[in-house]
Amino acid sequence: MDSQGNLVQTYWDDGKEDWKVVGLAPKDKCDVYGTCSANGSCDSLGSSICSCMRGFEPKILEEWNCGNWSSGCVRRKLLQCERLNSSVEEGRADGFFRLNMVKVPDFAQWSYGTKDDCQKQFLQNCFCVAYAYDTGIGFMSWRGNLVDLQQFLVGGSDIYSSGLFGISENERHLKVIITVTVIIGVIAIASTAYFLWRWMAKKTTRNC
């Protein structure tokens, strides 16, 4: 163990007459357990090694921006089960999104079932916040906060996390209205500019 608390494996190189490092743990900050705390994902190659999962935001933004990730991330919006239990308007249904090639969080719960059963079980369980299916392991699910997520370039597993909210009918109609209004506005402005240009062009021709 070195002065920084890292485990170092070395051997003596007779040719160079010096110790050569052949193993080091942890290799980087992401190998340290829970570096990004609750609901944070660690990527050693990222501009900032810690980022909040989709649908989450830093619990204490000032600390997070200063590189102190100990407070972790919290949901931006309540899940549907939480909204119902807290008498908040039901609103949109919960969905899920996929995280590719990650080290799965700690504290998984295992159960039997096929891959096709996973999504059904996931959506029926109000306490389930994420799930994954591995051919060799089976169905895994998580409750509460997700801890020790790490992003890989290759390998790892795909996990599905709750919180991807769909667009309600009212919001869909509102988007259509806004889009149509913007298009009409652009056409009106372009038409006015065109006719104004023609009027000025005719006036200039007459003056000549």
N, C-alpha and C positions, 0 to 999 in steps of 0.2 A: 504494500500500500504506500502511495506517495504522499507528499505533503498536502495535496489537494483532496485526499480521501479516495482517490481512484485506485482500483485494483490493477496492477501492472504485472504482466508475465514477461520475464526476460531470460536470456541465456548469454553465456560468455562466448564472444567471438574471438577465437585464438588468433585469427589472421589480423584483425583490427585491434586486438587487445582492448576490447571495450564491451560493455553490455549492450545487447540489441533487444529492442522491444518487439515481442511477437504477439502480444495480446494486451488489450486495454479495455477496462469496463468502469463506468459507462463510456461508450464511444463518443456520444454527444449529449446535449442537454435533454433530448427527447427520450434517451434511455433512462433518465432519472424518473422514478415513479411519480405520476401525477404532476408533471411539470406545469401543465396548463390548467390544472385543477378541474373543477366540475364543468362539464359540457364544453370544454375547450379541446381543440385538436392540435397536436404538435407536428410540425413539419420542419425538419432540420435544414431544409434547403429553401425555406420561405424567407421573404424579406423580414418578416417578423415570425419567429418560430411558432408562436401561439396565435390561434384565431378561434373565434367562437363558431360553433356549429350553425348551420343555416337555421334561421328562426330564433336565434339567441343573440344576446348582446352582453357586453361586459357589465358585471354587477356594479363595479366601481370604476368608471371610465378613466378617471384621472390616474389611478394606480395602474390600470391596464396599459395606458399609453406610455407610462414610465417603465414598462417592463416588469412590473410586479403583477403576476397573474394568479396570486394565491386566492383571490376572492372569486375567481371563476366567472362563469357566464350564467345568465338567467333567461327564461323565455320572454320574448317580446309580448306574446299574447297567451292567455290561458288555453289549455286544451279543452275540447268540448266537454269531457267528463267534469273538469274543474269548473267550467262555466255553469253546467247544470247543477252541480252540488253547491255552488255559491249563489244560486238564484240570479245569475247574470243571463242576459238574453242569449238564447242558444246559438243563433247565427249560423256560420258555416260549419260543415262537418270536417273532422280531422282527416288528414291523409298521411302520406309518408313519402320520404325521399331516400334515395340510395347514396351511401357513402362508399366509394370504390377503393379497394386495396388499402385497407386500414388494419391496424392492430386492434382487435376487438376490446371493448372496455372490460374492466374488472367486474367481479361479482355477477357473472352470468348465471341464469337459472336454466337448467336443461330439462327438456321434455321430449316425448316421442311424437313422431308425426312426419308426414312427407313434406316436401317443399311447398306443394299446393295448399297444405293445411296452415302454413305459417301465417299468411296474410289474414286469413279468417280468424285465427286465434288472436292475432295481434289486435285487430279492430274490435274484437269482442271484449277485450280485457282493458278496463279503464286504467289499470295501474301500469300497464306495459308501455314503456316509452321508446323502446327499440327492440328489434329482433334480427336474427341472422340464421342462415341455414348452411351447414357444412356437411358434405356427404359423409365424412368420416366421424363427425361428432353428433350431428342431428340438429334439432331446433333449439336455439338459444334465445333467451329474452332477458330484458333488463327493466328494472323498476327504479324510480328515483333519478338521481343524477348519473350521468355517464362519466366515468373517471378513467384516465390513462389511455385516451384515444391517440393514435399516432398514424400519420399518413405515410404510406410507402410508395416508392416508384414502381416496384414490382412486388408481386406476392400479396400477402395479406388476405383479408376476407371482405366481402361486401356486407354492410349492415344497413338496415332500413330503420329510420328514425321518424317518429311522429311529429306532426306540426306543420306539414305543408298544406296550407289552407287553400281550398278551391275558391273560385269566384262565384258569388251569389248571383241570382237572376237579376236583382236590382242593380248590382254593380256592372253586370254585363250590359244591361240596357243603357246605363249611364255612360259606359265606355263608347257604345255605338253612337249615342247622342253627341258626345264630345267630339268624336272622330268626324262625324258628318258635319258638325258645326265648323270645325277647323277647316275642312275641305272647302265648304261653301265660302268661308271667309277668304281663303287663299284665292279662289276663283274670282270672287268679287273684286279683290284688290288688284289682281292681274288684269281683269277686264277694264277697270277704271284707269289704270296706268296706260293701257294700250290705247283707249279712246282719247285720253288726254294727250298722248304723244302724237296721234294722228291730227288732232285739232291744232296743236302747236306747229306741226309740220306744214299744214295747209296755210296757216297764218304767215309763216316764214316765207313760203313760196310766193304768196300774193305780194308781200312787201318787196320782194326782189323784182 
